[in-house]
């Protein structure tokens, strides 16, 4: 939704609106919940010539919550296999399961253009 909104919403209803977003946009992904944004931007949009100048800043508020899931869940993301290494993570925590997982925050950090913390 975040990648589609600037392309489809009519935001010309405010005195503060400065015109259409166009292709030159900066997306701000905020913590692990939005960490897939740079992956989808590259694989679903830029690969088709859309948002070619767009950039992503990934903002970390709490590094403790990283979005760790079973490795098998990668297939549910509908991303090309070339992104697997960005998600690959060896988790040392015993719960829920120790071992290889996917980590959304890791992918967000690796696939974004810049990373900031607060």
The first five atom37 places (N, CA, C, CB, O) and aatype in JSON, in Angstrom:
{
  "aatype": [20, 20, 20, 20, 20, 20, 20, 20, 20, 20, 20, 20, 20, 20, 20, 20, 20, 20, 20, 20, 20, 20, 20, 20, 20, 20, 20, 20, 20, 20, 20, 20, 20, 20, 20, 20, 20, 20, 20, 20, 20, 20, 20, 20, 20, 20, 20, 20, 20, 20, 20, 20, 20, 20, 20, 20, 20, 20, 20, 20, 20, 20, 20, 20, 20, 20, 20, 20, 20, 20, 20, 20, 20, 20, 20, 20, 20, 20, 20, 20, 20, 20, 20, 20, 20, 20, 20, 20, 20, 20, 20, 20, 20, 20, 20, 20, 20, 20, 20, 20, 20, 20, 20, 20, 20, 20, 20, 20, 20, 20, 20, 20, 20, 20, 20, 20, 20, 20],
  "atom_mask": [
    [1, 1, 1, 1, 1],
    [1, 1, 1, 1, 1],
    [1, 1, 1, 1, 1],
    [1, 1, 1, 1, 1],
    [1, 1, 1, 1, 1],
    [1, 1, 1, 1, 1],
    [1, 1, 1, 1, 1],
    [1, 1, 1, 1, 1],
    [1, 1, 1, 1, 1],
    [1, 1, 1, 1, 1],
    [1, 1, 1, 1, 1],
    [1, 1, 1, 1, 1],
    [1, 1, 1, 1, 1],
    [1, 1, 1, 1, 1],
    [1, 1, 1, 1, 1],
    [1, 1, 1, 1, 1],
    [1, 1, 1, 1, 1],
    [1, 1, 1, 1, 1],
    [1, 1, 1, 1, 1],
    [1, 1, 1, 1, 1],
    [1, 1, 1, 1, 1],
    [1, 1, 1, 1, 1],
    [1, 1, 1, 1, 1],
    [1, 1, 1, 1, 1],
    [1, 1, 1, 1, 1],
    [1, 1, 1, 1, 1],
    [1, 1, 1, 1, 1],
    [1, 1, 1, 1, 1],
    [1, 1, 1, 1, 1],
    [1, 1, 1, 1, 1],
    [1, 1, 1, 1, 1],
    [1, 1, 1, 1, 1],
    [1, 1, 1, 1, 1],
    [1, 1, 1, 1, 1],
    [1, 1, 1, 1, 1],
    [1, 1, 1, 1, 1],
    [1, 1, 1, 1, 1],
    [1, 1, 1, 1, 1],
    [1, 1, 1, 1, 1],
    [1, 1, 1, 1, 1],
    [1, 1, 1, 1, 1],
    [1, 1, 1, 1, 1],
    [1, 1, 1, 1, 1],
    [1, 1, 1, 1, 1],
    [1, 1, 1, 1, 1],
    [1, 1, 1, 1, 1],
    [1, 1, 1, 1, 1],
    [1, 1, 1, 1, 1],
    [1, 1, 1, 1, 1],
    [1, 1, 1, 1, 1],
    [1, 1, 1, 1, 1],
    [1, 1, 1, 1, 1],
    [1, 1, 1, 1, 1],
    [1, 1, 1, 1, 1],
    [1, 1, 1, 1, 1],
    [1, 1, 1, 1, 1],
    [1, 1, 1, 1, 1],
    [1, 1, 1, 1, 1],
    [1, 1, 1, 1, 1],
    [1, 1, 1, 1, 1],
    [1, 1, 1, 1, 1],
    [1, 1, 1, 1, 1],
    [1, 1, 1, 1, 1],
    [1, 1, 1, 1, 1],
    [1, 1, 1, 1, 1],
    [1, 1, 1, 1, 1],
    [1, 1, 1, 1, 1],
    [1, 1, 1, 1, 1],
    [1, 1, 1, 1, 1],
    [1, 1, 1, 1, 1],
    [1, 1, 1, 1, 1],
    [1, 1, 1, 1, 1],
    [1, 1, 1, 1, 1],
    [1, 1, 1, 1, 1],
    [1, 1, 1, 1, 1],
    [1, 1, 1, 1, 1],
    [1, 1, 1, 1, 1],
    [1, 1, 1, 1, 1],
    [1, 1, 1, 1, 1],
    [1, 1, 1, 1, 1],
    [1, 1, 1, 1, 1],
    [1, 1, 1, 1, 1],
    [1, 1, 1, 1, 1],
    [1, 1, 1, 1, 1],
    [1, 1, 1, 1, 1],
    [1, 1, 1, 1, 1],
    [1, 1, 1, 1, 1],
    [1, 1, 1, 1, 1],
    [1, 1, 1, 1, 1],
    [1, 1, 1, 1, 1],
    [1, 1, 1, 1, 1],
    [1, 1, 1, 1, 1],
    [1, 1, 1, 1, 1],
    [1, 1, 1, 1, 1],
    [1, 1, 1, 1, 1],
    [1, 1, 1, 1, 1],
    [1, 1, 1, 1, 1],
    [1, 1, 1, 1, 1],
    [1, 1, 1, 1, 1],
    [1, 1, 1, 1, 1],
    [1, 1, 1, 1, 1],
    [1, 1, 1, 1, 1],
    [1, 1, 1, 1, 1],
    [1, 1, 1, 1, 1],
    [1, 1, 1, 1, 1],
    [1, 1, 1, 1, 1],
    [1, 1, 1, 1, 1],
    [1, 1, 1, 1, 1],
    [1, 1, 1, 1, 1],
    [1, 1, 1, 1, 1],
    [1, 1, 1, 1, 1],
    [1, 1, 1, 1, 1],
    [1, 1, 1, 1, 1],
    [1, 1, 1, 1, 1],
    [1, 1, 1, 1, 1],
    [1, 1, 1, 1, 1],
    [1, 1, 1, 1, 1],
    [1, 1, 1, 1, 1]
  ],
  "atom_positions": [
    [[0.82, -1.19, 0.0], [0.0, 0.0, 0.0], [0.87, 1.26, 0.0], [-0.94, 0.0, 1.21], [0.55, 2.23, -0.68]],
    [[1.95, 1.25, 0.75], [2.81, 2.44, 0.81], [3.43, 2.75, -0.54], [3.91, 2.24, 1.86], [3.66, 3.91, -0.86]],
    [[3.71, 1.73, -1.32], [4.31, 1.96, -2.63], [3.28, 2.38, -3.67], [5.01, 0.7, -3.1], [3.63, 3.03, -4.66]],
    [[2.02, 2.03, -3.46], [0.96, 2.39, -4.4], [0.35, 3.75, -4.12], [-0.11, 1.34, -4.38], [-0.06, 4.44, -5.06]],
    [[0.28, 4.15, -2.87], [-0.42, 5.39, -2.5], [0.05, 6.61, -3.28], [-0.23, 5.64, -1.03], [-0.8, 7.33, -3.81]],
    [[1.34, 6.89, -3.39], [1.75, 8.08, -4.13], [1.38, 8.04, -5.62], [3.23, 8.28, -4.0], [1.34, 9.07, -6.28]],
    [[1.14, 6.86, -6.12], [0.82, 6.71, -7.55], [-0.66, 6.83, -7.84], [1.33, 5.38, -8.05], [-1.04, 7.2, -8.95]],
    [[-1.53, 6.51, -6.85], [-2.96, 6.42, -7.15], [-3.85, 7.38, -6.38], [-3.42, 5.04, -6.9], [-4.95, 7.69, -6.84]],
    [[-3.43, 7.86, -5.23], [-4.28, 8.75, -4.44], [-4.27, 10.16, -5.01], [-3.82, 8.77, -2.99], [-3.23, 10.69, -5.39]],
    [[-5.45, 10.77, -5.05], [-5.56, 12.16, -5.45], [-5.35, 13.01, -4.2], [-6.95, 12.47, -6.12], [-6.27, 13.18, -3.4]],
    [[-4.16, 13.53, -4.04], [-3.82, 14.29, -2.84], [-3.88, 15.79, -3.09], [-2.44, 13.91, -2.36], [-3.38, 16.58, -2.28]],
    [[-4.49, 16.19, -4.19], [-4.56, 17.61, -4.54], [-5.76, 18.28, -3.88], [-4.62, 17.78, -6.06], [-6.52, 18.98, -4.56]],
    [[-5.92, 18.09, -2.59], [-7.07, 18.65, -1.88], [-6.64, 19.53, -0.72], [-7.97, 17.54, -1.39], [-7.47, 19.87, 0.13]],
    [[-5.4, 19.89, -0.66], [-4.88, 20.66, 0.46], [-4.11, 21.86, -0.06], [-3.99, 19.78, 1.35], [-3.46, 21.79, -1.1]],
    [[-4.19, 22.95, 0.67], [-3.42, 24.14, 0.27], [-1.92, 23.89, 0.39], [-3.82, 25.35, 1.12], [-1.11, 24.65, -0.14]],
    [[-1.54, 22.81, 1.1], [-0.13, 22.47, 1.29], [0.4, 21.53, 0.22], [0.07, 21.87, 2.64], [1.6, 21.26, 0.17]],
    [[-0.47, 21.02, -0.61], [-0.06, 20.07, -1.65], [0.75, 20.8, -2.71], [-1.29, 19.39, -2.28], [0.33, 21.85, -3.19]],
    [[1.88, 20.27, -3.06], [2.77, 20.95, -3.98], [2.8, 20.33, -5.38], [4.16, 20.97, -3.43], [3.57, 20.77, -6.23]],
    [[1.98, 19.35, -5.63], [1.95, 18.74, -6.95], [2.09, 17.23, -6.86], [3.04, 19.3, -7.82], [2.21, 16.68, -5.76]],
    [[2.07, 16.57, -7.99], [2.15, 15.1, -7.98], [3.51, 14.62, -7.47], [1.9, 14.54, -9.38], [4.52, 15.31, -7.6]],
    [[3.51, 13.43, -6.88], [4.74, 12.87, -6.34], [5.73, 12.53, -7.43], [4.45, 11.64, -5.51], [6.93, 12.79, -7.3]],
    [[5.23, 11.94, -8.5], [6.12, 11.53, -9.58], [7.02, 10.37, -9.16], [6.98, 12.71, -10.02], [6.68, 9.6, -8.26]],
    [[8.13, 10.28, -9.81], [9.05, 9.17, -9.58], [10.1, 9.46, -8.51], [9.74, 8.82, -10.86], [10.7, 8.53, -7.97]],
    [[10.31, 10.72, -8.2], [11.35, 11.1, -7.24], [10.78, 11.18, -5.84], [11.99, 12.45, -7.63], [10.43, 12.26, -5.36]],
    [[10.69, 10.04, -5.19], [10.13, 10.0, -3.84], [11.12, 9.34, -2.88], [8.78, 9.24, -3.83], [11.97, 8.54, -3.29]],
    [[10.98, 9.68, -1.63], [11.77, 9.07, -0.56], [10.8, 8.35, 0.36], [12.62, 10.14, 0.22], [9.94, 8.98, 0.97]],
    [[10.94, 7.04, 0.44], [10.11, 6.25, 1.35], [10.85, 6.09, 2.66], [9.77, 4.86, 0.73], [12.06, 5.85, 2.68]],
    [[10.13, 6.22, 3.76], [10.71, 6.0, 5.08], [10.07, 4.75, 5.66], [10.5, 7.24, 6.03], [8.87, 4.73, 5.95]],
    [[10.87, 3.71, 5.82], [10.4, 2.46, 6.41], [10.76, 2.49, 7.9], [11.05, 1.2, 5.7], [11.9, 2.78, 8.27]],
    [[9.78, 2.21, 8.74], [9.9, 2.41, 10.17], [9.83, 1.07, 10.92], [8.82, 3.35, 10.67], [8.75, 0.52, 11.08]],
    [[10.97, 0.56, 11.36], [11.08, -0.69, 12.1], [10.72, -1.91, 11.25], [10.2, -0.65, 13.33], [10.39, -1.77, 10.07]],
    [[10.77, -3.09, 11.86], [10.66, -4.34, 11.11], [9.33, -4.49, 10.4], [10.87, -5.5, 12.04], [9.25, -5.19, 9.39]],
    [[8.28, -3.85, 10.89], [6.95, -3.99, 10.29], [6.92, -3.52, 8.84], [5.93, -3.22, 11.1], [6.11, -4.0, 8.04]],
    [[7.79, -2.59, 8.5], [7.81, -2.03, 7.14], [9.1, -2.39, 6.39], [7.66, -0.52, 7.19], [9.39, -1.81, 5.34]],
    [[9.85, -3.31, 6.92], [11.16, -3.64, 6.36], [11.1, -4.29, 4.98], [11.89, -4.55, 7.31], [12.11, -4.36, 4.29]],
    [[9.94, -4.77, 4.58], [9.82, -5.37, 3.25], [9.75, -4.33, 2.15], [8.59, -6.26, 3.19], [9.95, -4.65, 0.98]],
    [[9.47, -3.08, 2.51], [9.29, -2.03, 1.52], [10.46, -1.92, 0.53], [9.09, -0.71, 2.21], [10.21, -1.89, -0.67]],
    [[11.7, -1.85, 0.98], [12.78, -1.73, -0.02], [12.89, -2.96, -0.93], [14.1, -1.51, 0.68], [13.28, -2.83, -2.09]],
    [[12.56, -4.12, -0.42], [12.6, -5.34, -1.24], [11.53, -5.29, -2.32], [12.42, -6.6, -0.36], [11.79, -5.6, -3.48]],
    [[10.31, -4.91, -1.93], [9.23, -4.81, -2.91], [9.47, -3.67, -3.89], [7.89, -4.61, -2.2], [9.16, -3.79, -5.07]],
    [[10.02, -2.56, -3.42], [10.34, -1.45, -4.32], [11.27, -1.93, -5.43], [10.99, -0.27, -3.54], [11.03, -1.64, -6.61]],
    [[12.31, -2.65, -5.07], [13.28, -3.12, -6.07], [12.71, -4.22, -6.96], [14.53, -3.63, -5.37], [12.87, -4.17, -8.18]],
    [[12.04, -5.2, -6.35], [11.62, -6.38, -7.12], [10.34, -6.17, -7.92], [11.44, -7.54, -6.2], [10.18, -6.76, -8.98]],
    [[9.42, -5.35, -7.42], [8.12, -5.21, -8.08], [7.95, -3.9, -8.85], [7.03, -5.32, -7.06], [7.1, -3.81, -9.74]],
    [[8.73, -2.91, -8.54], [8.57, -1.61, -9.18], [9.79, -1.23, -10.02], [8.32, -0.54, -8.12], [9.67, -1.05, -11.23]],
    [[10.94, -1.12, -9.4], [12.12, -0.69, -10.14], [12.5, -1.69, -11.23], [13.3, -0.5, -9.2], [13.05, -1.31, -12.26]],
    [[12.21, -2.96, -11.01], [12.48, -3.97, -12.04], [11.6, -3.77, -13.27], [12.27, -5.38, -11.47], [11.9, -4.31, -14.34]],
    [[10.51, -3.0, -13.13], [9.6, -2.7, -14.24], [9.72, -1.24, -14.7], [8.16, -3.0, -13.84], [8.88, -0.76, -15.46]],
    [[10.76, -0.55, -14.21], [10.97, 0.82, -14.64], [10.17, 1.87, -13.89], [10.67, 0.93, -16.07], [10.09, 3.01, -14.33]],
    [[9.57, 1.5, -12.77], [8.75, 2.41, -11.96], [9.55, 2.81, -10.73], [7.38, 1.76, -11.56], [10.24, 1.98, -10.14]],
    [[9.46, 4.07, -10.35], [10.17, 4.6, -9.17], [11.68, 4.41, -9.3], [9.67, 3.9, -7.89], [12.35, 4.09, -8.32]],
    [[12.2, 4.61, -10.46], [13.63, 4.37, -10.68], [14.52, 5.29, -9.84], [13.96, 4.56, -12.15], [15.64, 4.91, -9.52]],
    [[14.04, 6.47, -9.49], [14.82, 7.4, -8.68], [14.44, 7.36, -7.21], [14.67, 8.8, -9.21], [15.01, 8.11, -6.41]],
    [[13.5, 6.51, -6.84], [13.04, 6.45, -5.44], [14.13, 5.86, -4.55], [11.76, 5.62, -5.33], [14.92, 5.02, -4.97]],
    [[14.15, 6.32, -3.32], [15.09, 5.84, -2.32], [14.32, 5.43, -1.07], [16.16, 6.93, -1.97], [13.17, 5.83, -0.88]],
    [[14.97, 4.62, -0.22], [14.37, 4.18, 1.04], [15.32, 4.47, 2.18], [14.01, 2.67, 0.98], [16.5, 4.13, 2.13]],
    [[14.79, 5.1, 3.22], [15.51, 5.27, 4.48], [14.85, 4.33, 5.47], [15.48, 6.78, 4.99], [13.63, 4.38, 5.66]],
    [[15.63, 3.48, 6.1], [15.11, 2.55, 7.11], [15.43, 3.11, 8.49], [15.72, 1.11, 6.93], [16.59, 3.37, 8.81]],
    [[14.4, 3.29, 9.3], [14.54, 3.88, 10.63], [14.34, 2.8, 11.7], [13.53, 5.05, 10.82], [13.31, 2.12, 11.72]],
    [[15.32, 2.66, 12.58], [15.25, 1.67, 13.66], [14.95, 2.38, 14.98], [16.58, 0.87, 13.77], [15.69, 3.25, 15.42]],
    [[13.82, 1.98, 15.59], [13.47, 2.5, 16.91], [13.82, 1.5, 18.0], [11.97, 2.83, 16.96], [14.25, 1.88, 19.09]],
    [[13.64, 0.21, 17.71], [13.87, -0.81, 18.72], [14.48, -2.04, 18.05], [12.54, -1.18, 19.46], [13.78, -2.81, 17.39]],
    [[15.76, -2.21, 18.22], [16.48, -3.31, 17.56], [16.1, -4.67, 18.13], [17.98, -3.1, 17.68], [16.38, -5.7, 17.52]],
    [[15.46, -4.69, 19.3], [15.09, -5.96, 19.92], [14.0, -6.69, 19.14], [14.63, -5.73, 21.35], [13.95, -7.92, 19.13]],
    [[13.14, -5.93, 18.48], [12.05, -6.53, 17.7], [12.44, -6.47, 16.24], [10.69, -5.81, 17.96], [12.46, -5.4, 15.63]],
    [[12.76, -7.64, 15.67], [13.34, -7.68, 14.34], [12.48, -8.38, 13.29], [14.66, -8.34, 14.4], [12.83, -8.38, 12.11]],
    [[11.38, -8.97, 13.7], [10.57, -9.7, 12.74], [11.25, -10.97, 12.29], [10.27, -8.84, 11.54], [11.6, -11.13, 11.12]],
    [[11.44, -11.88, 13.24], [12.09, -13.17, 12.96], [11.02, -14.23, 12.74], [13.04, -13.59, 14.14], [10.09, -14.39, 13.53]],
    [[11.17, -14.96, 11.64], [10.18, -15.98, 11.29], [10.89, -17.21, 10.76], [9.18, -15.43, 10.24], [12.09, -17.18, 10.46]],
    [[10.15, -18.3, 10.66], [10.71, -19.55, 10.13], [11.22, -19.34, 8.71], [9.64, -20.68, 10.16], [10.62, -18.59, 7.94]],
    [[12.31, -19.98, 8.37], [12.88, -19.86, 7.02], [11.87, -20.22, 5.94], [14.1, -20.76, 6.88], [11.87, -19.63, 4.86]],
    [[11.01, -21.17, 6.23], [10.0, -21.59, 5.25], [9.0, -20.49, 4.93], [9.26, -22.81, 5.77], [8.34, -20.55, 3.89]],
    [[8.89, -19.49, 5.79], [7.95, -18.38, 5.54], [8.41, -17.45, 4.43], [7.76, -17.59, 6.82], [7.63, -16.63, 3.95]],
    [[9.66, -17.56, 4.0], [10.15, -16.69, 2.93], [9.28, -16.82, 1.68], [11.6, -17.03, 2.58], [9.02, -15.83, 1.0]],
    [[8.83, -18.02, 1.38], [8.02, -18.24, 0.17], [6.7, -17.46, 0.22], [7.73, -19.72, -0.01], [6.12, -17.16, -0.82]],
    [[6.22, -17.14, 1.41], [4.97, -16.39, 1.56], [5.12, -14.92, 1.18], [4.46, -16.5, 2.99], [4.12, -14.23, 0.97]],
    [[6.34, -14.44, 1.08], [6.59, -13.02, 0.8], [6.51, -12.68, -0.69], [7.95, -12.64, 1.33], [6.49, -11.5, -1.05]],
    [[6.47, -13.7, -1.55], [6.41, -13.49, -3.0], [7.56, -12.62, -3.51], [5.09, -12.85, -3.38], [7.37, -11.76, -4.36]],
    [[8.73, -12.87, -2.99], [9.94, -12.18, -3.44], [10.81, -13.16, -4.22], [10.73, -11.58, -2.24], [10.78, -14.36, -3.96]],
    [[11.59, -12.66, -5.17], [12.51, -13.55, -5.9], [13.54, -14.16, -4.95], [13.23, -12.77, -7.03], [13.89, -13.57, -3.93]],
    [[14.02, -15.33, -5.3], [15.0, -16.04, -4.47], [16.28, -15.23, -4.24], [15.35, -17.36, -5.1], [16.99, -15.48, -3.26]],
    [[16.58, -14.29, -5.11], [17.8, -13.49, -4.96], [17.8, -12.68, -3.65], [17.96, -12.55, -6.14], [18.85, -12.19, -3.24]],
    [[16.65, -12.54, -3.01], [16.57, -11.8, -1.75], [16.76, -12.68, -0.52], [15.24, -11.09, -1.66], [16.86, -12.16, 0.59]],
    [[16.8, -13.98, -0.69], [16.92, -14.89, 0.46], [18.1, -14.55, 1.35], [17.05, -16.31, -0.02], [17.98, -14.58, 2.58]],
    [[19.23, -14.24, 0.78], [20.42, -13.98, 1.59], [20.26, -12.72, 2.44], [21.65, -13.84, 0.7], [20.86, -12.62, 3.51]],
    [[19.46, -11.77, 1.99], [19.23, -10.57, 2.79], [18.42, -10.88, 4.04], [18.51, -9.51, 1.96], [18.53, -10.17, 5.04]],
    [[17.62, -11.92, 4.0], [16.77, -12.3, 5.12], [17.4, -13.36, 6.02], [15.45, -12.81, 4.61], [17.02, -13.49, 7.18]],
    [[18.36, -14.12, 5.49], [18.93, -15.26, 6.19], [19.54, -14.85, 7.53], [19.99, -15.95, 5.33], [20.29, -13.87, 7.61]],
    [[19.21, -15.61, 8.57], [19.59, -15.21, 9.93], [19.72, -16.45, 10.8], [18.56, -14.22, 10.53], [18.84, -17.31, 10.8]],
    [[20.8, -16.54, 11.56], [20.96, -17.61, 12.54], [20.6, -17.03, 13.9], [22.42, -18.21, 12.54], [21.29, -16.15, 14.41]],
    [[19.52, -17.51, 14.47], [19.01, -16.99, 15.74], [19.53, -17.83, 16.89], [17.47, -16.96, 15.74], [19.35, -19.05, 16.9]],
    [[20.16, -17.2, 17.86], [20.68, -17.9, 19.02], [19.69, -18.06, 20.15], [21.87, -17.19, 19.53], [19.94, -18.79, 21.11]],
    [[18.53, -17.38, 20.03], [17.52, -17.5, 21.08], [16.84, -18.86, 21.02], [16.47, -16.38, 20.95], [16.57, -19.38, 19.94]],
    [[16.58, -19.43, 22.17], [15.95, -20.75, 22.25], [14.48, -20.72, 21.84], [16.07, -21.3, 23.66], [13.97, -21.69, 21.28]],
    [[13.78, -19.61, 22.1], [12.34, -19.56, 21.86], [12.04, -18.62, 20.7], [11.57, -19.11, 23.12], [12.7, -17.59, 20.61]],
    [[11.11, -18.91, 19.83], [10.36, -20.16, 19.82], [11.19, -21.34, 19.34], [9.13, -20.01, 18.96], [10.99, -22.46, 19.81]],
    [[12.11, -21.11, 18.42], [12.98, -22.19, 17.93], [14.35, -21.59, 17.63], [12.36, -22.89, 16.66], [14.45, -20.55, 16.97]],
    [[15.38, -22.24, 18.1], [16.74, -21.8, 17.83], [17.16, -22.27, 16.45], [17.72, -22.32, 18.92], [16.82, -23.38, 16.04]],
    [[17.91, -21.45, 15.74], [18.44, -21.88, 14.45], [18.2, -20.9, 13.33], [17.86, -23.19, 14.09], [18.0, -19.7, 13.56]],
    [[18.21, -21.41, 12.1], [18.1, -20.58, 10.89], [16.67, -20.05, 10.74], [18.51, -21.38, 9.64], [15.69, -20.8, 10.86]],
    [[16.58, -18.76, 10.49], [15.29, -18.09, 10.31], [15.43, -17.02, 9.23], [14.8, -17.45, 11.65], [16.5, -16.84, 8.65]],
    [[14.32, -16.32, 8.97], [14.4, -15.1, 8.18], [14.22, -13.93, 9.15], [13.33, -15.07, 7.03], [13.53, -14.05, 10.16]],
    [[14.85, -12.82, 8.82], [14.83, -11.65, 9.68], [14.49, -10.44, 8.82], [16.21, -11.46, 10.42], [15.29, -9.99, 8.0]],
    [[13.27, -9.91, 9.03], [12.81, -8.79, 8.22], [13.68, -7.55, 8.43], [11.37, -8.46, 8.54], [13.98, -6.84, 7.47]],
    [[14.08, -7.29, 9.68], [14.87, -6.09, 9.93], [16.22, -6.16, 9.22], [15.08, -5.91, 11.44], [16.69, -5.17, 8.67]],
    [[16.83, -7.34, 9.22], [18.11, -7.5, 8.52], [17.93, -7.14, 7.04], [18.64, -8.94, 8.66], [18.75, -6.41, 6.48]],
    [[16.88, -7.65, 6.43], [16.63, -7.35, 5.02], [16.38, -5.86, 4.81], [15.43, -8.16, 4.51], [16.87, -5.28, 3.85]],
    [[15.63, -5.24, 5.71], [15.37, -3.81, 5.6], [16.65, -3.0, 5.66], [14.44, -3.35, 6.7], [16.82, -2.04, 4.9]],
    [[17.54, -3.38, 6.54], [18.83, -2.69, 6.67], [19.67, -2.87, 5.4], [19.61, -3.22, 7.9], [20.22, -1.9, 4.87]],
    [[19.77, -4.1, 4.92], [20.62, -4.39, 3.76], [20.08, -3.82, 2.46], [20.79, -5.87, 3.62], [20.86, -3.4, 1.6]],
    [[18.77, -3.78, 2.3], [18.18, -3.38, 1.02], [17.84, -1.89, 0.94], [16.94, -4.18, 0.77], [17.54, -1.4, -0.15]],
    [[17.89, -1.17, 2.06], [17.6, 0.27, 2.05], [18.81, 1.07, 1.59], [17.15, 0.74, 3.45], [19.94, 0.58, 1.61]],
    [[18.55, 2.29, 1.19], [19.63, 3.18, 0.75], [20.36, 3.81, 1.92], [19.08, 4.26, -0.16], [21.57, 4.06, 1.84]],
    [[19.65, 4.06, 3.0], [20.24, 4.63, 4.21], [19.53, 4.04, 5.42], [20.14, 6.19, 4.21], [18.38, 3.61, 5.33]],
    [[20.24, 4.03, 6.56], [19.67, 3.55, 7.83], [19.9, 4.63, 8.87], [20.31, 2.18, 8.27], [21.0, 5.19, 8.98]],
    [[18.85, 4.92, 9.65], [18.96, 5.86, 10.76], [18.4, 5.21, 12.01], [18.22, 7.2, 10.44], [17.59, 4.29, 11.92]],
    [[18.83, 5.69, 13.16], [18.3, 5.19, 14.43], [17.83, 6.36, 15.26], [19.37, 4.36, 15.19], [18.27, 7.5, 15.08]],
    [[16.93, 6.07, 16.17], [16.46, 7.1, 17.11], [16.6, 6.6, 18.53], [14.99, 7.49, 16.83], [16.26, 7.32, 19.47]]
  ]
}
